[in-house]
Each structure stands twice: as structure tokens, then as C-alpha cells.
Amino acid sequence: MGDGTQRRAFLYMDDFLDGLFMLDRYVETKGNLTVNLGTTEETTIKDLAEGIIGISGKRITPKYDTTKPVGVLRRLPEFTRAEKTLGWRPKTKLADGLAKTYEWAERRIATWS
């Protein structure tokens, strides 16, 4: 809710799974480890919505409910431990991940008809 100015860092699922597999290999040989998997590439909710609309090619006007609280303005994960210990870093830029996800969803929806 809010006005779309909240900032978030979105991680592409393939990058997340790569991190989980690397963590699993680490845990098997060296023991438990707690890490954050994330990205430092931030975007506002408004920019995210506009990016998805752009990819879709549809005429959509986002609506924000400014009568609701904005909530936490910024969330940015700290993944230094994953980087140093596992050698993990996110690889996929937000725009690329959105495009891949949109294409995947279009293919899935096409199979429902």
C-alpha cells in the first residue's frame, strides 16, 4: 500500500537457487551457516510496476492507495557473508529478471487455454 515510493531489492529466483545450492554444499562439508541472499539493486514499487507494464506492452495505469500507511521505506539485504564464504553474488539484473518472468508467465498462461 502507500504511494509507491517504498524501495525494495528483488532477487531473481535462479540467483536465489544458485545461492541455496552453494549453501547446501557448504553445510554438507563444513557445518551450518546462516547467510542472506539478496541484491543491492534497489527499485521503488512505482518503478517496478512501470517496468512490468512496459514489458507487457499493455495500457495499464497503476493505482496507489495513499490512505494506507507507506510501511517500511527501504529494505536492502546484506549479503557480504554469502559473498565471502560461498563466493555467491546475484547475476541477474532486475529488468532481465522481470522480462524472463513475464515471458515464463505468458507461456504458462498460453497452455491453460
C-alpha positions in Angstrom: 0.0 0.0 0.0 1.1 3.6 0.1 2.3 5.8 -2.7 4.8 3.5 -4.4 8.0 5.2 -3.1 9.0 2.3 -0.9 12.3 0.8 -2.1 12.9 -2.9 -2.3 15.6 -5.2 -3.7 14.2 -8.1 -5.8 16.2 -11.2 -6.4 15.7 -13.4 -9.4 14.7 -16.9 -8.5 17.6 -18.6 -10.4 20.1 -16.5 -8.5 18.4 -17.4 -5.2 18.5 -21.1 -6.1 22.2 -20.9 -7.0 22.8 -19.4 -3.5 20.8 -22.2 -1.9 22.7 -24.9 -3.7 26.1 -23.3 -2.8 24.9 -23.1 0.8 23.9 -26.7 0.8 27.3 -27.8 -0.4 28.9 -25.7 2.2 26.8 -27.1 5.0 27.4 -30.7 3.9 31.2 -30.3 4.3 31.7 -27.6 6.9 28.5 -27.3 9.0 25.7 -24.8 9.5 25.9 -21.3 8.2 23.4 -18.5 8.2 23.5 -16.1 5.2 21.3 -13.5 3.5 20.8 -13.9 -0.2 19.8 -10.7 -1.9 20.9 -7.9 -4.2 21.9 -4.3 -3.7 19.9 -3.3 -6.9 17.0 -1.3 -5.4 13.9 0.0 -7.1 10.7 1.7 -6.0 7.5 -0.2 -6.1 6.3 2.5 -8.5 9.3 1.9 -10.9 8.7 -1.9 -10.6 5.1 -1.5 -11.6 6.1 0.7 -14.5 8.7 -1.7 -15.6 6.3 -4.6 -15.7 3.8 -2.5 -17.6 6.5 -1.6 -20.1 7.4 -5.2 -20.6 3.8 -6.2 -21.1 3.1 -3.6 -23.7 -0.4 -3.1 -22.2 -2.1 0.1 -21.3 -2.3 -0.1 -17.5 -2.4 2.8 -15.0 -1.1 1.8 -11.6 -3.2 2.9 -8.6 -1.8 3.6 -5.2 -3.8 3.8 -2.0 -2.3 6.8 -0.3 -4.8 6.5 2.5 -2.9 3.4 3.7 0.5 3.7 5.6 3.5 3.6 3.3 5.2 1.0 5.6 8.9 0.4 5.7 10.5 2.8 3.3 13.6 0.7 2.5 14.7 -2.9 2.7 18.1 -3.8 1.5 19.7 -7.2 2.3 23.3 -7.5 3.5 24.8 -10.5 1.7 28.5 -10.0 2.4 28.8 -13.3 4.3 27.3 -15.2 1.3 29.7 -13.4 -1.0 32.8 -14.0 1.1 32.1 -17.5 2.4 30.3 -19.1 -0.6 31.5 -16.9 -3.4 27.9 -16.1 -4.3 26.7 -12.9 -5.9 23.4 -12.2 -7.8 23.9 -12.3 -11.5 20.5 -11.2 -13.0 19.6 -7.5 -13.3 16.1 -6.6 -12.3 15.0 -5.7 -15.8 16.3 -9.0 -17.2 14.6 -11.0 -14.4 11.3 -9.2 -15.0 11.4 -9.9 -18.7 12.2 -13.6 -18.2 9.5 -13.9 -15.6 6.9 -12.2 -17.8 7.8 -14.4 -20.7 7.6 -17.5 -18.5 4.1 -16.4 -17.2 2.9 -15.8 -20.8 3.9 -19.3 -21.8 2.2 -20.8 -18.7 -1.0 -18.9 -19.3 -1.0 -19.9 -23.0 -1.0 -23.6 -22.0 -4.2 -23.0 -19.9 -6.4 -22.2 -22.9 
